[in-house]
C-alpha cells in the first residue's frame, strides 16, 4: 500500500509541476505530502484550520495479509490514462 501511495504522489507531483505558479493551496499541500511520502513517511493525523481532528491513524498492523482483490476499484469506477487526458 505504501508503494502505491508513493506512486500516486509522484504522478500527482509530475502533473502539478507542469502547472507552475497556478497551484491552489490544496495542490501545494498535496505536493508537500508527496515529499513526505518520498522520505518513507506518511501522515498520521490531519487537523483542520480550526484545530478539529479530521483524520488520525490509531494503529498500524504490519503483519496482516490482504488479498489483492481488496484493492480492486469499486463498481462503476474507471481507470483513465492521464497522458491521454493531458493532450
HTML snippet that shows the backbone in 3Dmol.js (N, CA, C, O; Angstrom):
<script src="https://3Dmol.org/build/3Dmol-min.js"></script>
<div id="view" style="width:600px;height:400px;position:relative"></div>
<script>
const pdb = `
ATOM      1  N   UNK A   1       0.828  -1.187   0.000  1.00  0.00           N
ATOM      2  CA  UNK A   1       0.000   0.000   0.000  1.00  0.00           C
ATOM      3  C   UNK A   1       0.876   1.256   0.000  1.00  0.00           C
ATOM      4  O   UNK A   1       0.583   2.237  -0.683  1.00  0.00           O
ATOM      5  N   UNK A   2       1.958   1.199   0.782  1.00  0.00           N
ATOM      6  CA  UNK A   2       2.844   2.355   0.861  1.00  0.00           C
ATOM      7  C   UNK A   2       3.480   2.638  -0.503  1.00  0.00           C
ATOM      8  O   UNK A   2       3.614   3.797  -0.896  1.00  0.00           O
ATOM      9  N   UNK A   3       3.868   1.592  -1.221  1.00  0.00           N
ATOM     10  CA  UNK A   3       4.440   1.780  -2.554  1.00  0.00           C
ATOM     11  C   UNK A   3       3.412   2.394  -3.502  1.00  0.00           C
ATOM     12  O   UNK A   3       3.760   3.233  -4.333  1.00  0.00           O
ATOM     13  N   UNK A   4       2.161   1.987  -3.384  1.00  0.00           N
ATOM     14  CA  UNK A   4       1.099   2.560  -4.215  1.00  0.00           C
ATOM     15  C   UNK A   4       0.925   4.045  -3.892  1.00  0.00           C
ATOM     16  O   UNK A   4       0.737   4.856  -4.799  1.00  0.00           O
ATOM     17  N   UNK A   5       0.986   4.407  -2.610  1.00  0.00           N
ATOM     18  CA  UNK A   5       0.883   5.819  -2.218  1.00  0.00           C
ATOM     19  C   UNK A   5       2.032   6.614  -2.822  1.00  0.00           C
ATOM     20  O   UNK A   5       1.827   7.719  -3.326  1.00  0.00           O
ATOM     21  N   UNK A   6       3.242   6.060  -2.775  1.00  0.00           N
ATOM     22  CA  UNK A   6       4.389   6.759  -3.345  1.00  0.00           C
ATOM     23  C   UNK A   6       4.182   6.993  -4.844  1.00  0.00           C
ATOM     24  O   UNK A   6       4.458   8.081  -5.350  1.00  0.00           O
ATOM     25  N   UNK A   7       3.697   5.973  -5.547  1.00  0.00           N
ATOM     26  CA  UNK A   7       3.448   6.111  -6.977  1.00  0.00           C
ATOM     27  C   UNK A   7       2.414   7.169  -7.288  1.00  0.00           C
ATOM     28  O   UNK A   7       2.590   7.955  -8.219  1.00  0.00           O
ATOM     29  N   UNK A   8       1.333   7.200  -6.516  1.00  0.00           N
ATOM     30  CA  UNK A   8       0.282   8.202  -6.739  1.00  0.00           C
ATOM     31  C   UNK A   8       0.809   9.610  -6.492  1.00  0.00           C
ATOM     32  O   UNK A   8       0.510  10.529  -7.255  1.00  0.00           O
ATOM     33  N   UNK A   9       1.585   9.781  -5.440  1.00  0.00           N
ATOM     34  CA  UNK A   9       2.099  11.111  -5.128  1.00  0.00           C
ATOM     35  C   UNK A   9       3.130  11.575  -6.158  1.00  0.00           C
ATOM     36  O   UNK A   9       3.191  12.762  -6.480  1.00  0.00           O
ATOM     37  N   UNK A  10       3.935  10.654  -6.674  1.00  0.00           N
ATOM     38  CA  UNK A  10       4.897  11.032  -7.713  1.00  0.00           C
ATOM     39  C   UNK A  10       4.168  11.484  -8.967  1.00  0.00           C
ATOM     40  O   UNK A  10       4.555  12.475  -9.585  1.00  0.00           O
ATOM     41  N   UNK A  11       3.118  10.770  -9.350  1.00  0.00           N
ATOM     42  CA  UNK A  11       2.329  11.157 -10.515  1.00  0.00           C
ATOM     43  C   UNK A  11       1.672  12.518 -10.279  1.00  0.00           C
ATOM     44  O   UNK A  11       1.666  13.375 -11.162  1.00  0.00           O
ATOM     45  N   UNK A  12       1.125  12.704  -9.093  1.00  0.00           N
ATOM     46  CA  UNK A  12       0.482  13.969  -8.740  1.00  0.00           C
ATOM     47  C   UNK A  12       1.480  15.117  -8.822  1.00  0.00           C
ATOM     48  O   UNK A  12       1.153  16.183  -9.343  1.00  0.00           O
ATOM     49  N   UNK A  13       2.687  14.913  -8.314  1.00  0.00           N
ATOM     50  CA  UNK A  13       3.711  15.951  -8.334  1.00  0.00           C
ATOM     51  C   UNK A  13       4.094  16.283  -9.775  1.00  0.00           C
ATOM     52  O   UNK A  13       4.292  17.451 -10.109  1.00  0.00           O
ATOM     53  N   UNK A  14       4.198  15.271 -10.624  1.00  0.00           N
ATOM     54  CA  UNK A  14       4.542  15.487 -12.028  1.00  0.00           C
ATOM     55  C   UNK A  14       3.480  16.329 -12.712  1.00  0.00           C
ATOM     56  O   UNK A  14       3.801  17.258 -13.453  1.00  0.00           O
ATOM     57  N   UNK A  15       2.218  16.010 -12.466  1.00  0.00           N
ATOM     58  CA  UNK A  15       1.127  16.773 -13.072  1.00  0.00           C
ATOM     59  C   UNK A  15       1.118  18.213 -12.574  1.00  0.00           C
ATOM     60  O   UNK A  15       0.890  19.140 -13.351  1.00  0.00           O
ATOM     61  N   UNK A  16       1.365  18.399 -11.289  1.00  0.00           N
ATOM     62  CA  UNK A  16       1.328  19.749 -10.721  1.00  0.00           C
ATOM     63  C   UNK A  16       2.530  20.576 -11.160  1.00  0.00           C
ATOM     64  O   UNK A  16       2.430  21.799 -11.258  1.00  0.00           O
ATOM     65  N   UNK A  17       3.665  19.933 -11.426  1.00  0.00           N
ATOM     66  CA  UNK A  17       4.864  20.662 -11.837  1.00  0.00           C
ATOM     67  C   UNK A  17       4.611  21.414 -13.139  1.00  0.00           C
ATOM     68  O   UNK A  17       5.144  22.506 -13.339  1.00  0.00           O
ATOM     69  N   UNK A  18       3.810  20.845 -14.013  1.00  0.00           N
ATOM     70  CA  UNK A  18       3.500  21.488 -15.280  1.00  0.00           C
ATOM     71  C   UNK A  18       2.604  22.703 -15.127  1.00  0.00           C
ATOM     72  O   UNK A  18       2.442  23.479 -16.069  1.00  0.00           O
ATOM     73  N   UNK A  19       2.020  22.877 -13.946  1.00  0.00           N
ATOM     74  CA  UNK A  19       1.101  23.996 -13.729  1.00  0.00           C
ATOM     75  C   UNK A  19       1.822  25.219 -13.173  1.00  0.00           C
ATOM     76  O   UNK A  19       1.228  26.293 -13.080  1.00  0.00           O
ATOM     77  N   UNK A  20       3.104  25.071 -12.800  1.00  0.00           N
ATOM     78  CA  UNK A  20       3.894  26.200 -12.316  1.00  0.00           C
ATOM     79  C   UNK A  20       3.267  26.894 -11.127  1.00  0.00           C
ATOM     80  O   UNK A  20       2.918  26.254 -10.135  1.00  0.00           O
ATOM     81  N   UNK A  21       3.124  28.203 -11.229  1.00  0.00           N
ATOM     82  CA  UNK A  21       2.603  29.010 -10.127  1.00  0.00           C
ATOM     83  C   UNK A  21       1.097  29.008 -10.031  1.00  0.00           C
ATOM     84  O   UNK A  21       0.541  29.766  -9.236  1.00  0.00           O
ATOM     85  N   UNK A  22       0.415  28.191 -10.805  1.00  0.00           N
ATOM     86  CA  UNK A  22      -1.038  28.175 -10.811  1.00  0.00           C
ATOM     87  C   UNK A  22      -1.625  27.188  -9.817  1.00  0.00           C
ATOM     88  O   UNK A  22      -2.804  26.846  -9.909  1.00  0.00           O
ATOM     89  N   UNK A  23      -0.823  26.728  -8.873  1.00  0.00           N
ATOM     90  CA  UNK A  23      -1.284  25.717  -7.925  1.00  0.00           C
ATOM     91  C   UNK A  23      -2.143  26.333  -6.829  1.00  0.00           C
ATOM     92  O   UNK A  23      -1.846  27.411  -6.314  1.00  0.00           O
ATOM     93  N   UNK A  24      -3.202  25.634  -6.488  1.00  0.00           N
ATOM     94  CA  UNK A  24      -4.035  26.069  -5.366  1.00  0.00           C
ATOM     95  C   UNK A  24      -3.341  25.682  -4.062  1.00  0.00           C
ATOM     96  O   UNK A  24      -2.353  24.947  -4.072  1.00  0.00           O
ATOM     97  N   UNK A  25      -3.848  26.168  -2.969  1.00  0.00           N
ATOM     98  CA  UNK A  25      -3.296  25.827  -1.658  1.00  0.00           C
ATOM     99  C   UNK A  25      -3.381  24.314  -1.418  1.00  0.00           C
ATOM    100  O   UNK A  25      -2.460  23.717  -0.859  1.00  0.00           O
ATOM    101  N   UNK A  26      -4.478  23.707  -1.839  1.00  0.00           N
ATOM    102  CA  UNK A  26      -4.640  22.250  -1.674  1.00  0.00           C
ATOM    103  C   UNK A  26      -3.604  21.490  -2.495  1.00  0.00           C
ATOM    104  O   UNK A  26      -3.054  20.491  -2.030  1.00  0.00           O
ATOM    105  N   UNK A  27      -3.337  21.953  -3.703  1.00  0.00           N
ATOM    106  CA  UNK A  27      -2.353  21.286  -4.548  1.00  0.00           C
ATOM    107  C   UNK A  27      -0.945  21.429  -3.966  1.00  0.00           C
ATOM    108  O   UNK A  27      -0.153  20.489  -4.027  1.00  0.00           O
ATOM    109  N   UNK A  28      -0.628  22.600  -3.402  1.00  0.00           N
ATOM    110  CA  UNK A  28       0.687  22.781  -2.767  1.00  0.00           C
ATOM    111  C   UNK A  28       0.812  21.871  -1.554  1.00  0.00           C
ATOM    112  O   UNK A  28       1.882  21.314  -1.308  1.00  0.00           O
ATOM    113  N   UNK A  29      -0.267  21.714  -0.795  1.00  0.00           N
ATOM    114  CA  UNK A  29      -0.248  20.809   0.365  1.00  0.00           C
ATOM    115  C   UNK A  29      -0.049  19.369  -0.089  1.00  0.00           C
ATOM    116  O   UNK A  29       0.686  18.615   0.548  1.00  0.00           O
ATOM    117  N   UNK A  30      -0.695  18.983  -1.182  1.00  0.00           N
ATOM    118  CA  UNK A  30      -0.531  17.628  -1.708  1.00  0.00           C
ATOM    119  C   UNK A  30       0.912  17.388  -2.131  1.00  0.00           C
ATOM    120  O   UNK A  30       1.433  16.285  -1.970  1.00  0.00           O
ATOM    121  N   UNK A  31       1.553  18.410  -2.666  1.00  0.00           N
ATOM    122  CA  UNK A  31       2.953  18.287  -3.063  1.00  0.00           C
ATOM    123  C   UNK A  31       3.844  18.102  -1.840  1.00  0.00           C
ATOM    124  O   UNK A  31       4.795  17.322  -1.878  1.00  0.00           O
ATOM    125  N   UNK A  32       3.544  18.812  -0.758  1.00  0.00           N
ATOM    126  CA  UNK A  32       4.324  18.642   0.477  1.00  0.00           C
ATOM    127  C   UNK A  32       4.128  17.242   1.050  1.00  0.00           C
ATOM    128  O   UNK A  32       5.070  16.651   1.578  1.00  0.00           O
ATOM    129  N   UNK A  33       2.904  16.706   0.950  1.00  0.00           N
ATOM    130  CA  UNK A  33       2.644  15.338   1.405  1.00  0.00           C
ATOM    131  C   UNK A  33       3.440  14.357   0.552  1.00  0.00           C
ATOM    132  O   UNK A  33       3.992  13.387   1.073  1.00  0.00           O
ATOM    133  N   UNK A  34       3.502  14.603  -0.759  1.00  0.00           N
ATOM    134  CA  UNK A  34       4.279  13.735  -1.642  1.00  0.00           C
ATOM    135  C   UNK A  34       5.743  13.727  -1.238  1.00  0.00           C
ATOM    136  O   UNK A  34       6.401  12.688  -1.291  1.00  0.00           O
ATOM    137  N   UNK A  35       6.255  14.887  -0.834  1.00  0.00           N
ATOM    138  CA  UNK A  35       7.644  14.951  -0.371  1.00  0.00           C
ATOM    139  C   UNK A  35       7.836  14.080   0.868  1.00  0.00           C
ATOM    140  O   UNK A  35       8.848  13.389   0.987  1.00  0.00           O
ATOM    141  N   UNK A  36       6.882  14.107   1.783  1.00  0.00           N
ATOM    142  CA  UNK A  36       6.974  13.264   2.978  1.00  0.00           C
ATOM    143  C   UNK A  36       6.959  11.784   2.615  1.00  0.00           C
ATOM    144  O   UNK A  36       7.749  11.003   3.145  1.00  0.00           O
ATOM    145  N   UNK A  37       6.065  11.404   1.716  1.00  0.00           N
ATOM    146  CA  UNK A  37       5.947  10.006   1.309  1.00  0.00           C
ATOM    147  C   UNK A  37       7.255   9.535   0.689  1.00  0.00           C
ATOM    148  O   UNK A  37       7.669   8.397   0.910  1.00  0.00           O
ATOM    149  N   UNK A  38       7.911  10.398  -0.085  1.00  0.00           N
ATOM    150  CA  UNK A  38       9.186  10.032  -0.706  1.00  0.00           C
ATOM    151  C   UNK A  38      10.267   9.743   0.327  1.00  0.00           C
ATOM    152  O   UNK A  38      11.197   8.983   0.054  1.00  0.00           O
ATOM    153  N   UNK A  39      10.156  10.335   1.497  1.00  0.00           N
ATOM    154  CA  UNK A  39      11.161  10.097   2.536  1.00  0.00           C
ATOM    155  C   UNK A  39      10.825   8.878   3.384  1.00  0.00           C
ATOM    156  O   UNK A  39      11.535   8.572   4.342  1.00  0.00           O
ATOM    157  N   UNK A  40       9.742   8.178   3.036  1.00  0.00           N
ATOM    158  CA  UNK A  40       9.348   6.999   3.805  1.00  0.00           C
ATOM    159  C   UNK A  40       8.419   7.337   4.947  1.00  0.00           C
ATOM    160  O   UNK A  40       8.212   6.519   5.843  1.00  0.00           O
ATOM    161  N   UNK A  41       7.858   8.528   4.928  1.00  0.00           N
ATOM    162  CA  UNK A  41       6.942   8.980   5.978  1.00  0.00           C
ATOM    163  C   UNK A  41       5.529   9.070   5.415  1.00  0.00           C
ATOM    164  O   UNK A  41       5.335   9.095   4.200  1.00  0.00           O
ATOM    165  N   UNK A  42       4.568   9.118   6.290  1.00  0.00           N
ATOM    166  CA  UNK A  42       3.211   9.416   5.852  1.00  0.00           C
ATOM    167  C   UNK A  42       2.452  10.059   7.006  1.00  0.00           C
ATOM    168  O   UNK A  42       2.883  10.012   8.158  1.00  0.00           O
ATOM    169  N   UNK A  43       1.329  10.649   6.678  1.00  0.00           N
ATOM    170  CA  UNK A  43       0.546  11.437   7.623  1.00  0.00           C
ATOM    171  C   UNK A  43      -0.184  10.525   8.602  1.00  0.00           C
ATOM    172  O   UNK A  43      -0.858   9.579   8.195  1.00  0.00           O
ATOM    173  N   UNK A  44      -0.047  10.815   9.894  1.00  0.00           N
ATOM    174  CA  UNK A  44      -0.761  10.069  10.925  1.00  0.00           C
ATOM    175  C   UNK A  44      -1.956  10.831  11.473  1.00  0.00           C
ATOM    176  O   UNK A  44      -2.890  10.231  12.006  1.00  0.00           O
ATOM    177  N   UNK A  45      -1.926  12.157  11.343  1.00  0.00           N
ATOM    178  CA  UNK A  45      -3.031  12.963  11.870  1.00  0.00           C
ATOM    179  C   UNK A  45      -3.180  14.215  11.005  1.00  0.00           C
ATOM    180  O   UNK A  45      -2.194  14.854  10.637  1.00  0.00           O
ATOM    181  N   UNK A  46      -4.423  14.550  10.692  1.00  0.00           N
ATOM    182  CA  UNK A  46      -4.723  15.782   9.966  1.00  0.00           C
ATOM    183  C   UNK A  46      -5.672  16.604  10.818  1.00  0.00           C
ATOM    184  O   UNK A  46      -6.706  16.115  11.275  1.00  0.00           O
ATOM    185  N   UNK A  47      -5.303  17.865  11.025  1.00  0.00           N
ATOM    186  CA  UNK A  47      -6.090  18.813  11.823  1.00  0.00           C
ATOM    187  C   UNK A  47      -6.561  19.928  10.890  1.00  0.00           C
ATOM    188  O   UNK A  47      -5.780  20.416  10.074  1.00  0.00           O
ATOM    189  N   UNK A  48      -7.824  20.335  10.999  1.00  0.00           N
ATOM    190  CA  UNK A  48      -8.307  21.422  10.141  1.00  0.00           C
ATOM    191  C   UNK A  48      -7.859  22.778  10.683  1.00  0.00           C
ATOM    192  O   UNK A  48      -7.206  22.855  11.724  1.00  0.00           O
ATOM    193  N   UNK A  49      -8.219  23.850   9.964  1.00  0.00           N
ATOM    194  CA  UNK A  49      -7.783  25.202  10.331  1.00  0.00           C
ATOM    195  C   UNK A  49      -8.275  25.643  11.703  1.00  0.00           C
ATOM    196  O   UNK A  49      -7.665  26.507  12.332  1.00  0.00           O
ATOM    197  N   UNK A  50      -9.372  25.056  12.170  1.00  0.00           N
ATOM    198  CA  UNK A  50      -9.918  25.427  13.476  1.00  0.00           C
ATOM    199  C   UNK A  50      -9.401  24.511  14.590  1.00  0.00           C
ATOM    200  O   UNK A  50      -9.844  24.619  15.733  1.00  0.00           O
ATOM    201  N   UNK A  51      -8.475  23.617  14.265  1.00  0.00           N
ATOM    202  CA  UNK A  51      -7.916  22.724  15.278  1.00  0.00           C
ATOM    203  C   UNK A  51      -8.696  21.444  15.478  1.00  0.00           C
ATOM    204  O   UNK A  51      -8.385  20.658  16.372  1.00  0.00           O
ATOM    205  N   UNK A  52      -9.722  21.222  14.643  1.00  0.00           N
ATOM    206  CA  UNK A  52     -10.515  19.997  14.758  1.00  0.00           C
ATOM    207  C   UNK A  52      -9.828  18.821  14.082  1.00  0.00           C
ATOM    208  O   UNK A  52      -9.192  18.982  13.040  1.00  0.00           O
ATOM    209  N   UNK A  53      -9.954  17.664  14.661  1.00  0.00           N
ATOM    210  CA  UNK A  53      -9.360  16.450  14.123  1.00  0.00           C
ATOM    211  C   UNK A  53     -10.150  15.971  12.909  1.00  0.00           C
ATOM    212  O   UNK A  53     -11.353  15.727  13.002  1.00  0.00           O
ATOM    213  N   UNK A  54      -9.473  15.837  11.772  1.00  0.00           N
ATOM    214  CA  UNK A  54     -10.127  15.373  10.552  1.00  0.00           C
ATOM    215  C   UNK A  54      -9.809  13.906  10.271  1.00  0.00           C
ATOM    216  O   UNK A  54     -10.647  13.179   9.737  1.00  0.00           O
ATOM    217  N   UNK A  55      -8.611  13.475  10.624  1.00  0.00           N
ATOM    218  CA  UNK A  55      -8.150  12.127  10.297  1.00  0.00           C
ATOM    219  C   UNK A  55      -7.039  11.761  11.269  1.00  0.00           C
ATOM    220  O   UNK A  55      -6.192  12.592  11.597  1.00  0.00           O
ATOM    221  N   UNK A  56      -7.047  10.513  11.728  1.00  0.00           N
ATOM    222  CA  UNK A  56      -5.974  10.071  12.615  1.00  0.00           C
ATOM    223  C   UNK A  56      -5.794   8.560  12.483  1.00  0.00           C
ATOM    224  O   UNK A  56      -6.758   7.797  12.551  1.00  0.00           O
ATOM    225  N   UNK A  57      -4.546   8.143  12.294  1.00  0.00           N
ATOM    226  CA  UNK A  57      -4.218   6.719  12.282  1.00  0.00           C
ATOM    227  C   UNK A  57      -4.023   6.309  13.734  1.00  0.00           C
ATOM    228  O   UNK A  57      -3.193   6.881  14.440  1.00  0.00           O
ATOM    229  N   UNK A  58      -4.781   5.327  14.174  1.00  0.00           N
ATOM    230  CA  UNK A  58      -4.704   4.875  15.561  1.00  0.00           C
ATOM    231  C   UNK A  58      -3.800   3.660  15.726  1.00  0.00           C
ATOM    232  O   UNK A  58      -3.117   3.522  16.741  1.00  0.00           O
ATOM    233  N   UNK A  59      -3.798   2.781  14.728  1.00  0.00           N
ATOM    234  CA  UNK A  59      -2.933   1.602  14.795  1.00  0.00           C
ATOM    235  C   UNK A  59      -2.407   1.269  13.402  1.00  0.00           C
ATOM    236  O   UNK A  59      -3.032   1.589  12.391  1.00  0.00           O
ATOM    237  N   UNK A  60      -1.266   0.631  13.374  1.00  0.00           N
ATOM    238  CA  UNK A  60      -0.688   0.124  12.134  1.00  0.00           C
ATOM    239  C   UNK A  60      -0.398  -1.347  12.331  1.00  0.00           C
ATOM    240  O   UNK A  60       0.434  -1.712  13.161  1.00  0.00           O
ATOM    241  N   UNK A  61      -1.076  -2.196  11.573  1.00  0.00           N
ATOM    242  CA  UNK A  61      -0.825  -3.626  11.625  1.00  0.00           C
ATOM    243  C   UNK A  61       0.080  -3.975  10.453  1.00  0.00           C
ATOM    244  O   UNK A  61      -0.327  -3.862   9.297  1.00  0.00           O
ATOM    245  N   UNK A  62       1.290  -4.393  10.742  1.00  0.00           N
ATOM    246  CA  UNK A  62       2.241  -4.690   9.679  1.00  0.00           C
ATOM    247  C   UNK A  62       2.303  -6.174   9.336  1.00  0.00           C
ATOM    248  O   UNK A  62       2.996  -6.561   8.395  1.00  0.00           O
ATOM    249  N   UNK A  63       1.597  -6.996  10.077  1.00  0.00           N
ATOM    250  CA  UNK A  63       1.664  -8.434   9.847  1.00  0.00           C
ATOM    251  C   UNK A  63       0.400  -8.995   9.196  1.00  0.00           C
ATOM    252  O   UNK A  63       0.220 -10.213   9.160  1.00  0.00           O
ATOM    253  N   UNK A  64      -0.474  -8.137   8.685  1.00  0.00           N
ATOM    254  CA  UNK A  64      -1.731  -8.582   8.077  1.00  0.00           C
ATOM    255  C   UNK A  64      -1.528  -8.951   6.620  1.00  0.00           C
ATOM    256  O   UNK A  64      -0.758  -8.303   5.911  1.00  0.00           O
ATOM    257  N   UNK A  65      -2.212  -9.983   6.175  1.00  0.00           N
ATOM    258  CA  UNK A  65      -2.212 -10.390   4.779  1.00  0.00           C
ATOM    259  C   UNK A  65      -3.572 -10.029   4.187  1.00  0.00           C
ATOM    260  O   UNK A  65      -4.612 -10.398   4.732  1.00  0.00           O
ATOM    261  N   UNK A  66      -3.554  -9.312   3.080  1.00  0.00           N
ATOM    262  CA  UNK A  66      -4.788  -8.884   2.431  1.00  0.00           C
ATOM    263  C   UNK A  66      -4.763  -9.372   0.986  1.00  0.00           C
ATOM    264  O   UNK A  66      -3.749  -9.241   0.301  1.00  0.00           O
ATOM    265  N   UNK A  67      -5.860  -9.924   0.531  1.00  0.00           N
ATOM    266  CA  UNK A  67      -5.952 -10.395  -0.854  1.00  0.00           C
ATOM    267  C   UNK A  67      -5.820  -9.216  -1.816  1.00  0.00           C
ATOM    268  O   UNK A  67      -6.278  -8.113  -1.517  1.00  0.00           O
ATOM    269  N   UNK A  68      -5.200  -9.445  -2.956  1.00  0.00           N
ATOM    270  CA  UNK A  68      -5.044  -8.391  -3.957  1.00  0.00           C
ATOM    271  C   UNK A  68      -6.382  -7.778  -4.357  1.00  0.00           C
ATOM    272  O   UNK A  68      -6.444  -6.594  -4.687  1.00  0.00           O
ATOM    273  N   UNK A  69      -7.449  -8.568  -4.331  1.00  0.00           N
ATOM    274  CA  UNK A  69      -8.770  -8.065  -4.720  1.00  0.00           C
ATOM    275  C   UNK A  69      -9.279  -6.985  -3.758  1.00  0.00           C
ATOM    276  O   UNK A  69     -10.205  -6.242  -4.086  1.00  0.00           O
ATOM    277  N   UNK A  70      -8.681  -6.906  -2.592  1.00  0.00           N
ATOM    278  CA  UNK A  70      -9.049  -5.869  -1.619  1.00  0.00           C
ATOM    279  C   UNK A  70      -8.856  -4.467  -2.205  1.00  0.00           C
ATOM    280  O   UNK A  70      -9.543  -3.524  -1.812  1.00  0.00           O
ATOM    281  N   UNK A  71      -7.918  -4.340  -3.146  1.00  0.00           N
ATOM    282  CA  UNK A  71      -7.595  -3.041  -3.735  1.00  0.00           C
ATOM    283  C   UNK A  71      -8.261  -2.815  -5.091  1.00  0.00           C
ATOM    284  O   UNK A  71      -7.926  -1.858  -5.788  1.00  0.00           O
ATOM    285  N   UNK A  72      -9.195  -3.679  -5.473  1.00  0.00           N
ATOM    286  CA  UNK A  72      -9.928  -3.503  -6.726  1.00  0.00           C
ATOM    287  C   UNK A  72     -10.756  -2.223  -6.669  1.00  0.00           C
ATOM    288  O   UNK A  72     -11.221  -1.813  -5.606  1.00  0.00           O
ATOM    289  N   UNK A  73     -10.929  -1.608  -7.821  1.00  0.00           N
ATOM    290  CA  UNK A  73     -11.774  -0.419  -7.892  1.00  0.00           C
ATOM    291  C   UNK A  73     -13.224  -0.781  -7.599  1.00  0.00           C
ATOM    292  O   UNK A  73     -13.674  -1.869  -7.958  1.00  0.00           O
ATOM    293  N   UNK A  74     -13.954   0.114  -6.954  1.00  0.00           N
ATOM    294  CA  UNK A  74     -15.385  -0.128  -6.720  1.00  0.00           C
ATOM    295  C   UNK A  74     -16.133  -0.175  -8.054  1.00  0.00           C
ATOM    296  O   UNK A  74     -15.672   0.393  -9.044  1.00  0.00           O
ATOM    297  N   UNK A  75     -17.277  -0.843  -8.082  1.00  0.00           N
ATOM    298  CA  UNK A  75     -18.081  -0.892  -9.312  1.00  0.00           C
ATOM    299  C   UNK A  75     -18.386   0.515  -9.819  1.00  0.00           C
ATOM    300  O   UNK A  75     -18.689   1.419  -9.040  1.00  0.00           O
ATOM    301  N   UNK A  76     -18.301   0.680 -11.130  1.00  0.00           N
ATOM    302  CA  UNK A  76     -18.601   1.966 -11.739  1.00  0.00           C
ATOM    303  C   UNK A  76     -17.396   2.881 -11.898  1.00  0.00           C
ATOM    304  O   UNK A  76     -17.471   3.867 -12.632  1.00  0.00           O
ATOM    305  N   UNK A  77     -16.288   2.580 -11.231  1.00  0.00           N
ATOM    306  CA  UNK A  77     -15.079   3.399 -11.348  1.00  0.00           C
ATOM    307  C   UNK A  77     -14.312   2.959 -12.594  1.00  0.00           C
ATOM    308  O   UNK A  77     -14.293   1.776 -12.935  1.00  0.00           O
ATOM    309  N   UNK A  78     -13.678   3.921 -13.272  1.00  0.00           N
ATOM    310  CA  UNK A  78     -12.930   3.621 -14.485  1.00  0.00           C
ATOM    311  C   UNK A  78     -11.483   4.068 -14.320  1.00  0.00           C
ATOM    312  O   UNK A  78     -11.198   5.056 -13.642  1.00  0.00           O
ATOM    313  N   UNK A  79     -10.586   3.337 -14.940  1.00  0.00           N
ATOM    314  CA  UNK A  79      -9.182   3.740 -14.993  1.00  0.00           C
ATOM    315  C   UNK A  79      -9.045   4.662 -16.197  1.00  0.00           C
ATOM    316  O   UNK A  79      -9.510   4.343 -17.291  1.00  0.00           O
ATOM    317  N   UNK A  80      -8.405   5.804 -15.990  1.00  0.00           N
ATOM    318  CA  UNK A  80      -8.199   6.733 -17.097  1.00  0.00           C
ATOM    319  C   UNK A  80      -6.701   6.866 -17.359  1.00  0.00           C
ATOM    320  O   UNK A  80      -5.883   6.672 -16.460  1.00  0.00           O
ATOM    321  N   UNK A  81      -6.359   7.196 -18.582  1.00  0.00           N
ATOM    322  CA  UNK A  81      -4.983   7.416 -18.983  1.00  0.00           C
ATOM    323  C   UNK A  81      -4.692   8.909 -18.844  1.00  0.00           C
ATOM    324  O   UNK A  81      -5.189   9.720 -19.626  1.00  0.00           O
ATOM    325  N   UNK A  82      -3.888   9.265 -17.850  1.00  0.00           N
ATOM    326  CA  UNK A  82      -3.592  10.677 -17.581  1.00  0.00           C
ATOM    327  C   UNK A  82      -2.916  11.332 -18.782  1.00  0.00           C
ATOM    328  O   UNK A  82      -3.242  12.466 -19.133  1.00  0.00           O
ATOM    329  N   UNK A  83      -1.976  10.626 -19.418  1.00  0.00           N
ATOM    330  CA  UNK A  83      -1.306  11.190 -20.586  1.00  0.00           C
ATOM    331  C   UNK A  83      -2.318  11.563 -21.661  1.00  0.00           C
ATOM    332  O   UNK A  83      -2.209  12.620 -22.282  1.00  0.00           O
ATOM    333  N   UNK A  84      -3.295  10.702 -21.877  1.00  0.00           N
ATOM    334  CA  UNK A  84      -4.317  10.956 -22.881  1.00  0.00           C
ATOM    335  C   UNK A  84      -5.152  12.180 -22.497  1.00  0.00           C
ATOM    336  O   UNK A  84      -5.498  12.986 -23.361  1.00  0.00           O
ATOM    337  N   UNK A  85      -5.475  12.325 -21.222  1.00  0.00           N
ATOM    338  CA  UNK A  85      -6.278  13.467 -20.774  1.00  0.00           C
ATOM    339  C   UNK A  85      -5.514  14.771 -20.892  1.00  0.00           C
ATOM    340  O   UNK A  85      -6.121  15.825 -21.076  1.00  0.00           O
ATOM    341  N   UNK A  86      -4.185  14.721 -20.790  1.00  0.00           N
ATOM    342  CA  UNK A  86      -3.374  15.939 -20.838  1.00  0.00           C
ATOM    343  C   UNK A  86      -3.165  16.445 -22.269  1.00  0.00           C
ATOM    344  O   UNK A  86      -2.742  17.584 -22.466  1.00  0.00           O
ATOM    345  N   UNK A  87      -3.460  15.606 -23.267  1.00  0.00           N
ATOM    346  CA  UNK A  87      -3.276  16.031 -24.678  1.00  0.00           C
ATOM    347  C   UNK A  87      -4.358  16.947 -25.136  1.00  0.00           C
ATOM    348  O   UNK A  87      -4.348  17.388 -26.286  1.00  0.00           O
TER     349      UNK A  87
END
`;
const viewer = $3Dmol.createViewer("view");
viewer.addModel(pdb, "pdb");
viewer.setStyle({}, {cartoon: {color: "spectrum"}});
viewer.zoomTo();
viewer.render();
</script>
